[in-house]
């Protein structure tokens, strides 16, 4: 039922009409009269109570709630707001003289050049420099640089920094002189917004019929924000036909999700799969797209400005492709033109991995940007 709202003036007029209709003689309702003052005072209280009713209605309906009220509403169904995700990536430590060994231990910190964002070195036992005995990344004599993984100390999108912006060593590392990130960090995510949480609640309700593709997708995406999920039915991880099996391919935006994430998604999917079925969870098959583009600039365009716009635009477009998506050759050209409107006259050379053709991947593949050369 739609609530009928009244303004202050309408309340006073309605009250005056009712009182006048109940009296045999004319009432003095002029401005300043005692009766007019009583009616206006009553209307003010009624207006305040109307506002309180609206506040209660907005807080008790999910569609009009905000903040803590959204959390309390969905909390009755054991649904919680997804936490922010810290950005991750790699940095390269380097040195001027490589006469001795150097050890980079997990927890060592680096910062952006403006000092606003801090990143901490994390453990990766698959890294060729990892030394279990030393408990860190051992850089041998004769080696001038070492690339190790790091994670933002501050969670959320604030950790998504551009390439080349990390350049300060917040922790002293003996034998190493400088640090730099060759690629941008893009997988940091803020805490789930109200709008996103409301959509998750709708997905939760739709997923109550478990064992369906929507339910499996919901289960996987509930593990962490920003996940892309593709389900292949009646197939195994090799791509062979296998009735009763289904494969869930998950990507966190990097093209190479960590084993801890895949394990968490596996646990979530197992709680939603139908009895008698077998589920497998895997990361996508990563294909790197190296782009080479030569530009003919329009009159008055500045080369450094255009190059600085085109490179990040191409990288962002490629890194935004979903699982199984093709990198269209002609669409990439449009992205380049759109990056610097009116400043590019022609694109005489454009290649993806050395070919003037679209780059395709399989159903469980994903394309991520490699080297983008603009000249």
MIGU-920370 format. One record per atom (N, C-alpha, C): x, y, z. Coordinates in steps of 0.001 Angstrom, whole numbers, plus 500000, padded with zeros to 6 digits. Each point is the difference from the previous one (the first is absolute). Example, Ala and Ser with C-alpha at 12.3 -4.5 7.8 and 13.67 -1.06 7.14 Angstrom:
513190494310507800/499110501190500000/500900501200500000/499650501050499280/500820501190500060/499230501090500730/
END
This chain:
500850498812500000/499150501188500000/500887501239500000/499675500961499128/500772501225499892/499626500952501135/501016500477500726/499752500923501107/499675501378499451/498871500575500431/499588501338499551/500654501046500896/500866500821499413/500740501004500763/499335501362499873/500100500813501040/499428501342500004/501061501005500400/499930501179499377/500900501084500367/499458500731501218/500808500887500576/499584500784501162/498768500837499678/499999500649498846/498867500848499608/498727499183499834/500126498826499367/498836499142499798/499416499545501330/500864499651500957/499514499575501313/499213501103500689/500508501228499954/499313501126500634/498663500255499318/500003499973498644/498760500253499261/498944498931500291/500409498728500038/499052498917500273/499419500105501408/500846500337500966/499527500137501377/499021501171500125/500315501100499319/499127501172500029/498644499680499369/500000499252498896/498747499643499327/499131499121500890/500626499049500707/499238499116500883/499377500805501151/500795500905500603/499490500786501123/498889500950499551/500185500627498848/498979500931499516/498710499257499654/500132498755499459/498816499232499649/499217499543501215/500635499938501154/499325499555501227/499396501151500792/500245501244499560/499505501164500734/498920500728499189/499030500564500731/498901500702499332/500361501425499637/501071500550500601/500409501369499696/501439500010499504/500344501109499339/501339500118499421/501056500064501101/501093499289499785/501114499990500960/501075500981499564/500717500536500976/501095500920499706/501290499186499816/500341499792498733/501219499238499685/501028500866499286/499920501313500247/500975500895499379/501376499800500623/501014500421499259/501371499876500493/500150500801501297/500467499333501028/500185500639501297/498922499677500993/498912499386499523/498928499646500922/500410498796500837/499355499866501178/500327498900500909/499670498657499358/498835499909499356/499592498737499389/500934499609498862/500424500991499217/500964499720498905/501312499492500572/500451500556501094/501249499565500629/499901498562500497/498836499633500568/499803498623500477/500058499021498829/499326500353498884/500003499121498828/501407499840499425/500744501084499938/501361499930499452/500918499186500906/499827500128501320/500810499205500925/499697498517499844/498730499675499855/499608498599499811/500539499462498677/499960500832498939/500516499586498694/501504499757500052/500708500802500782/501452499812500126/500312498653500632/499254499626501038/500216498691500640/499659498876499039/498895500161499259/499598498977499035/501039499849498894/500589501116499568/501026499958498954/501235499252500494/500368500242501267/501155499305500584/499727498498500105/498795499614500429/499649498594500102/499966499338498618/499543500744498986/500005499474498630/501426499696499549/500936500901500363/501407499793499635/500569498754500687/499618499806501283/500465498815500720/499467498717499352/498754500044499559/499417498822499332/500766499683498728/500348501034499235/500761499799498767/501381499425500294/500620500464501078/501308499473500383/499911498514500338/498968499622500752/499816498598500362/499762499151498766/499161500499499085/499723499249498767/501253499811499167/500821501053499904/501216499887499183/500996499025500601/500055499925501338/500956499115500660/499559498544500005/498693499772499882/499504498626500067/499785499379498621/500301500734498947/499930499462498639/501403499986499414/500424498888499451/501363499890499483/500265500989498876/499038500198499134/500215500857498835/500262501450500376/499529500438501167/500197501393500407/500940500134501189/500562498898500468/500936500041501128/501388500415499529/500831500361500954/501393500331499694/500874499657501193/501284499748499716/500971499776501060/499677498839500911/500012500267501305/499786498956501007/498618499375499894/499017500759499488/498655499447499866/499951498910498927/500797500147498952/500097498951498981/500629498746500612/501055500202500800/500678498865500630/499066499243500942/499209500736500785/499110499335500954/498875499269499282/499545500551498869/498914499357499250/500471498667499434/501123500007499272/500473498752499386/500592499062501044/500388500554501164/500555499162501049/499009498983500544/498699500295499873/498987499041500440/500039498723499163/500603500085498807/500162498821499140/501449499508500005/500772500415501006/501411499612500151/500848500450498813/499606501101499378/500771500567498894/500763501205500522/501269500107499650/500825501107500476/500631500746498834/500362501242500261/500661500833499001/501413499471499735/500355499867498748/501332499495499663/501055501058500298/501104499535500564/501056500919500428/500796500524498808/500721501083500256/500888500551498978/501145499022499726/500544500081498788/501091499112499578/501251500840499757/501118499566500552/501260500722499814/500579499728498622/500529501019499369/500640499852498691/501293499199500137/500289499181499011/501234499213499983/500705500167498659/501271499726499994/500788500087498782/501446499654500291/500878500422499130/501429499703500169/500825501275499903/501088500027500751/500970501095499906/501381499401499734/500829500802499403/501359499552499679/501017500791500813/500762499296500850/501108500611500728/501248499934499120/500788501034500035/501222500015499194/501162500578500816/501201499838499482/501185500514500688/501061500384498993/500919500860500441/501047500498499115/501165499024499914/500325499352501124/501111499046500022/499488498658500495/500270498932499255/499481498677500351/501111499081500483/500824500529500906/501158499211500449/499641498974501067/498949500255500757/499611499074501074/498551499574499868/499559499211500968/498607499561499997/499131501012500745/498703499937499744/499031500853500688/498770499165500326/499366500317501128/498832499233500435/498818500941500180/498899499679499303/498747500760500120/499029499135500794/499652500428501191/499128499192500858/498553500468499869/499032499084500102/498595500399500004/499728500988501118/499238501017499710/499729501056500966/500779501266499720/501068499900499191/500731501201499613/499054500906499226/500087501314500250/499028500919499421/500620500969499002/499186500327499002/500368501011499007/498841500988499897/500279501180499453/498971501039499912/499962500624498610/498878500664499711/499906500787498778/500876501237500158/500320500618498882/500908501137500020/499453501167500818/498664500121500079/499439501082500812/499812499604501457/500335498749500323/499956499532501380/498616499701500550/498979500032499159/498634499812500510/499595498540500134/500583499106499198/499594498595500027/501194499101500323/499764499041500890/501056499084500428/499652498587499564/501014499246499578/499821498621499564/500990499109500738/499549498801500315/500817499074500776/500328498764499166/501232499553500071/500430498801499273/499294498775500579/499487499144499122/499288498795500429/500803498749499623/499560498865500510/500698498736499764/499491499311498748/500917499586499136/499671499208498821/501057498906499873/499680498823500510/500977498914500008/500316499470498609/499198500383498985/500279499560498627/500986500933499293/500304501132500593/500957500932499421/501387499354499994/500702500130498893/501310499343499857/501022500499501015/499782501190500564/500950500563500969/499654499637501444/498849499343500192/499599499688501377/500941498980500622/500459500304501211/500910499123500724/499357499675501351/499511498749500139/499303499603501221/500899500106501218/501278499647499850/500928500050501119/500214501417500517/500058500961499082/500201501405500382/498677500690500329/498892499376499584/498700500607500273/499741501253499200/500508500046498783/499790501181499164/500485499765498591/500072501078499229/500456499935498614/501494500323499973/500804499014499644/501455500144500029/500486500402498607/500575501200499925/500544500498498734/501487499659499970/500419499089499115/501409499573499998/500930501064499437/501274499824500281/501017500897499458/499973499922498480/500201501144499361/499985500064498552/498642500321499410/498957499952500810/498645500323499541/499663501414500458/499606500847499063/499787501418500317/498565500350500388/499040499109499731/498615500343500325/499216498758500397/498914500226500716/499135498898500442/498558500493500045/499100499215499428/498576500350499984/499262499129501002/499281500641500926/499303499275501060/498569500532500118/499085499207500562/498612500452500146/499819500901501217/499065500942499882/499666500878501119/498485500153500087/499557500455501163/498570500252500223/499843501335500700/498961500757499602/499762501313500595/499648499861501479/500573500872500811/499683500015501434/498589500532500213/499617501010499220/498656500571500075/499103499297498983/498941499383500485/499108499273499097/499175500977499170/499485499507498871/499129500804499163/500680500508498748/499277500816499241/500498500507498718/501147500979500164/500214500512501213/501121500919500203/501342499316499719/500013498666500039/501233499276499701/500214499757498521/499050500388499158/500145499842498554/500844501149499462/501280499772499889/500926501053499584/500510499726498597/500388501048499325/500488499887498623/501415499434499962/500382499519498832/501357499473499820/501023501105500252/501087499650500674/501079500945500246/499773500951501155/498931499815500766/499721500928501103/500564499530501331/500364498718500106/500644499506501224/501502500168499836/500624500797500874/501424500276499825/500752500270501287/499349499814501167/500664500248501273/500094498719500807/501153499751500613/500194498831500856/499770500430501448/498817499619500541/499668500374501373/500765499158501006/500419498784499594/500812499126500850/501374499842499349/501045500178500793/501346499852499462/500271498532499674/500465499747498779/500376498654499574/501466500044499614/500834499381500802/501437500049499772/500363499437498632/500764500773499243/500477499550498697/499113500400498849/498879500655500257/499097500443498942/499818501511500099/499892500659498839/500021501465499979/498709500653499545/499215499341499188/498811500643499436/498886498984499807/498793500531499799/498837499136499768/499070500705499009/499271499204499199/499095500569499011/498973498952499592/498768500421499736/498986499079499473/499858500219498503/500235498952499214/499965500119498548/498579500045499458/499059499439500735/498616499966499533/499065500618501048/498839500406499547/499024500608500898/499338498936500870/499541500423501174/499213499134500878/498530500362499794/499184499015499693/498605500310499630/498954499177500741/500411499077500878/499024499076500589/499574500356501422/500312501202500462/499494500452501296/498531500393499873/499186499616500957/498556500267499956/499547500573501335/499169501048499952/499450500586501219/498973499064500626/499656500264501254/498954499217500656/498720500076499183/499236498931500024/498798499912499177/499053501171500279/499540500633498943/499102501145500136/498590499538500355/499170500957500415/498604499682500314/499290499404498794/500202500628498825/499321499525498788/500415498578499653/501312499722500136/500492498654499694/499470498971500993/499933500381501286/499497499082501025/498520499681499772/499249500989499556/498585499771499702/499846499018498834/500873500134498980/499962499057498888/500410498602500459/500973499938500919/500420498705500535/498850499330500744/499191500800500690/498858499441500720/499000499400499018/499793500686498869/499110499459498976/500558498685499460/501336499984499788/500624498770499527/499903498876501013/500094500371501281/499884498997501053/498611499359499984/498975500822499894/498636499477499956/499827499091498783/500561500424498839/499882499194498786/500788498704500103/501002499973500891/500863498824500098/499478498947500968/498885500275500646/499502499045500978/499649498664499359/499693500004498695/499852498743499262/501408499582499587/500714499348500899/501408499696499762/500182498940498929/501194499954499436/500292499049498945/499798500581498616/499493501235499906/499800500646498715/501244500814499632/500167500332498709/501148500848499613/500023501331500742/498819500613500193/499958501271500730/500473499833501445/499617498883500612/500408499755501383/501505499780500097/500558499229499066/501448499746500000/500758501299499769/499516500816499055/500650501281499717/499958500900501228/498846500043500661/499874500808501215/500976499534501071/500096498674500189/500887499456501028/501446500414499738/500435499910498743/501379500351499658/500253501488500186/499073500836499545/500199501447500079/499874500533501419/499405499216500887/499861500439501390/501306499895500772/500979499308499465/501274499823500699/500771501311500073/499970500744498906/500775501245499935/499403500888498927/500077501301500209/499506500926498996/500879499971498743/499398500376498881/500751500161498758/500347498720499281/499350498876500341/500315498737499351/499166499808498734/500647499490498939/499300499579498790/499857498486500059/498813499501499677/499726498569500119/499341499486498726/500521498900499479/499409499329498840/499861498524500338/498826499417499695/499730498592500308/499880499210498705/500732498904499910/499902499078498859/499417498686500510/498848499612499472/499305498800500469/500383498771499184/499934498845500662/500270498694499370/501366499966499321/500981500536500683/501376499982499496/500952499971501184/501211499496499777/500999500020501064/501032501080499706/501031500070500835/500973501091499859/500838499899498734/500023498834499377/500729499857498735/499164500423498805/498715500271500240/499100500376498918/499266498830499382/500269498783500493/499350498801499461/498569499881500530/499127499411499192/498607499795500396/499935499002501142/499334500398501097/499906499129501165/498689500292500726/498969499192499771/498700500248500629/500097500034501527/499263500927500591/499974500113501455/501073500902500571/500919500429499169/501056500904500443/499666501428499558/500520500953500734/499995501387499520/501243500694500530/500501500939499200/501234500704500336/499684501481500192/500454500545501109/499819501415500305/501343500702499799/500059500898499023/501208500770499745/499847501367500652/500986500361500818/499920501222500814/501208500886499723/499744501302499888/501088500952499831/499758501205500898/501063500473500649/499898501166500884/500468501276499318/500175499946498687/500449501165499245/501463499936499621/500757499114500648/501428499894499708/500297499001498896/499067499075499749/500251498914499054/500710498830500633/500426500165501264/500704498934500709/499623500039501474/498743499627500332/499551500069501395/500809499069500893/500260500391501247/500807499162500904/499270498720500388/500771499007500407/499425498711500386/499072500135501193/500279500959500888/499134500202501171/498600500432499580/499918500831498965/498699500431499503/499255498840499348/500697499216499191/499370498848499345/499504498999501035/500757499832501076/499585499092501065/498728500501500689/499941501322500230/498813500576500638/498774499874499103/500182500200498699/498888499854499053/499550498545499940/500947499077500044/499652498576499989/499113499654501193/500366500489501174/499196499748501199/498587500561499845/499892501214499439/498689500625499817/499155499237498991/500620499566498900/499266499280498953/499516498647500516/500812499333500801/499614498694500524/498718500084500828/499773501140500642/498797500168500816/498751500223499153/500184500286498715/498863500310499134/499779498980498880/500969499139499734/499840499067498887/498910498980500315/499404499457498940/498958498986500168/500629498656500342/499274499152500753/500495498681500342/500175499178498721/501064499210499958/500251499180498819/500810500686498929/500393501238500243/500833500718499033/501392500208500577/500950500253499112/501386500260500405/500388501381499488/500521500826500891/500394501360499637/501513500147500050/500543500730499047/501421500339499991/500118501503499834/500921500597500743/500226501445499925/501417500242499504/500127500890499037/501317500279499426/500115501491499664/501246500442499889/500247501340499498/499992499982498486/499914501138499358/499977500037498531/501372499723499404/500002499627498736/501247499866499251/500392501384499517/501117500504500493/500397501382499733/500722500136498664/499535500947499199/500663500361498750/500388501467500069/501264500291499787/500484501384500054/499895500648498626/499471501210499974/499872500750498746/501022501126499981/501000499867499142/500989501058499800/499567500825498788/499793501283500225/499443500863498964/501059500986499525/500095500126498680/500917500964499389/499174500905499091/500055501299500234/499198500930499219/500835501209499598/499873500382498723/500641501208499491/498906500987499634/500156501250500399/498955500999499809/500459501122499080/499090500478499173/500183501242499260/499136501037500679/500632501036500545/499268500962500800/499376501097499142/498903500530500496/499353501128499347/500822501257500260/499761501021499188/500738501250500145/499781500590501392/501085500386500646/499918500619501310/500051499040501165/499893498694499730/500029499019501086/501420499834500528/500126499792501309/501300499827500642/500266498508500190/501117499524499495/500316498564500014/499992499422501412/500670500643500942/500083499438501356/498628499934500661/499165500980499737/498656500006500587/499155498861499446/500029499837498673/499205498949499363/500483498618500431/501321499799499988/500546498701500412/499610499678501443/499992501016500863/499647499793501391/498536499665500214/499163500334499022/498578499673500080/499695498637499403/500653499696498887/499690498771499259/500445498752500762/501235500009500533/500524498816500678/499106499519501134/499662500866500992/499124499565501092/498606499594499529/499472500655498955/498662499656499509/499984498589499412/501034499661499240/500094498657499414/500147498954501099/500861500280500976/500206499057501107/498712499776500781/499287501083500311/498754499886500772/498944499199499237/499914500224498688/498997499276499209/500299498501499985/501261499653499770/500360498583499936/499798499333501356/500424500673501068/499870499409501336/498549499902500462/499093500677499303/498597499921500347/499247498897499284/500672499261499122/499344498911499281/499696498847500944/498842499404499817/499593498896500855/500541498664499525/499687498960500747/500437498650499661/499372499580498676/500824499495499101/499519499536498710/499814501090498966/500190501269500386/499759501116499077/501144500144499002/499660500393498785/500967500256498933/500493501440500079/501251500221499630/500522501360499872/499854500397498530/498955500769499656/499740500328498590/501017501014499470/500536499712498859/501014500864499384/499423501376499683/498827500026499370/499412501275499607/499503500793501203/499516499305501026/499534500703501201/501175500657500709/501157499363499967/501190500568500625/500378501310499313/499842500031498672/500279501241499275/499059501112500448/498738499655500239/499041501009500454/500364500503501394/500491499095500858/500431500403501338/501128501018499901/500899499792499058/501131500918499818/499512501367499556/499100500030499021/499449501279499546/499266500716501136/499222499238500773/499212500606501077/500865500520501142/501213499461500136/500874500418501098/500448501447499841/500135500452498777/500436501380499734/499133500567498886/498764500367500280/499065500463498960/500547501187499205/499963499860498676/500420501077499122/501494500195499868/500799499193500730/501450500196499970/500737498952499175/499274498975499544/500627498936499212/499412500017498598/500852500177499004/499538500044498614/499888498607499401/500932499099500364/499994498661499407/500789499047500891/499739498699499792/500749498959500701/500614499104498923/501170500368499479/500595499215498909/500464498610500420/500340499835501272/500469498692500479/499289499654501301/499432498794500036/499384499491501217/500095498483499975/500648499448501002/500140498541500054/499794499503501422/499471498787500083/499830499306501274/500830498735499944/501021499953500836/500956498880499967/500576499801498609/500288501126499339/500651499965498697/499078499792498823/498704499845500219/499057499737498910/498939501092499942/499573500320498786/498924500967499800/498669499256499990/499676499382501117/498796499172500091/499535499958501440/498731499643500166/499437499861501341/500670498857500739/500005500095501330/500586498958500835/498862499256500697/499924498700499777/498926499193500580/500573499001500999/499151499617500954/500375498996500998/498845499024500145/500245498908500677/498956499012500239/498996500483501032/499013499150500270/498921500368500919/500515500286501404/501112499392500393/500557500216501343/501260500872499959/500240500659498896/501177500854499863/499692501444500321/501017500772500288/499832501435500255/501219500724499439/499760501193499505/501063500802499396/500333501171500921/501286500207500246/500442501128500800/501131500721499257/500109501290500262/500965500822499289/501425499682500420/500879499945498994/501424499844500246/500675501327499741/500870500019499015/500693501236499612/499170500769498980/499750501264500274/499280500870499059/500970501079499528/500392499913498734/500973500931499424/499277500975499086/500122501299500288/499362501033499201/501089500901499426/499946500173498689/501019500844499349/499353500890498966/
END
